[in-house]
Amino acid sequence: MLARKIALNTIVSALARIVGTALALVTIGLATRYLTKTEWGEYSLVLTFGGIFAVLAEWGLYQLMVREISKEGADEEKIASNLFTLRLIISLFIFVLAPLISLLFPYSNQARMAILIGMAGFWLLSGTQVLMGVFQKYLRMDKVGLAEVVGRAIQLALVFLFIKINLGLLWIVFALALSSLANFILVFLFARQYVRVRLAFDISFWKKSFVQSFPLAISNILVMIYFSTDSLFLSVFKPVTDVGIYRLPYKILESLIFFPAMFVGLIMPLLSRFANSNWPQFKNVFQRAFDVIVVFTIPLVAGTLVLSPRIIDLLGGGRYPESAGVLNVLIVAVGAVFLGTLFSFALIAAEKQRTLLKISLAGAVVNVVLNLVLIPRYSYMAAAATTVLTEALVAFLMMAAIYRSLRFWPSSRAVFKSLLAAGAMAIALFYLRFLNLFILMALALLIYFGLLYLIRGFSSRDISELIKKDEV
């Protein structure tokens, strides 16, 4: 029963995320066609600042919420209310800093005003993020998905309206803030169906929570440095239009990385349980999860490499052909992120947080050095290449740490079979690339999974057994 509920919750959440992502991409398509290249670059600065400061504001409180309210006999109302309030206050302080810090950069007054408006929306989204722990405990992440879809739909409708009235960039950013408000209200009301969340000011609890979340906050900041600061460096060394060229395909990357986190989150309880009690089972679950991720990652990378010009034309309205080359590079980083997500969760399950922290530090240092050296000369292509190198390095170091701890290296059987099927799929896409993009995507799925089934590279049992093990 529990396994079925987890599976259903995951499927509904994934479908909601797919719909939300589709709405977001349509919104981007409207914005890129309406805004000038400079204005799209300035809008990209809003997204860059929002992403960076959202990580700073997170402070590890989400992970702390999940852990604390899941304990036996936990006072859910006290924990959720205080962490929610603490998150709002910390994030308010941090997001107020964002527009002030933007004054230090060579941005236009319009860009600075857009950052100010946008940070209000990101502050509201930050407040909803800490409440995810409530929905995770009660296996109702579908509620979060519904709130996201409603928020994305409101943003799309507002952007369409503001473009029709020709109100300009600042109103496009204002649409982001208003949709974030709708998302915040829905998530808050949904959370109160399970836990009576309210504003609470238990200072002693705050101090304890602040200290406990500090190591998680440092780790998150390090990940943010090597994942998000490339756009910031780009905005310092290059024209704002270069930021827009880079951020268009980068939005695709940000949309995709949710899916491995969702899948690995499903099996995280199994990894945690078996890491402390049953090493053979831990290795078995890890291997099956590795196979699943590989099976979906390889065709995603191969298909994008062939279809990247068509994808960018769809999103950018034919105005950002340079972004296709950036997407070809960044999609390789997506593959590394997919695998790195599994590896990082496995290390946490094996209680190797310190090792993970060291790896994150190494990734941050490498990323900053490469960006400082390469971006002034090679612009957005350097930023993309640095992202790939950093993510690949981090994924390799995490896998090496797993091998060192467990003396285990996953079988590459699924890798070879997936490469074979994806190669055939890519060849077919290349010769049929004149067809409609959505038809090509459907054909890609049919060709790849059809071939994979014929060569017995994957079966539905791989996922079902992962889920059933939750009943052990």
Order of alpha helices (4+ residues) and beta strands (2+ residues): alpha-alpha-alpha-alpha-alpha-alpha-alpha-alpha-alpha-alpha-alpha-alpha-alpha-alpha-alpha-alpha-alpha
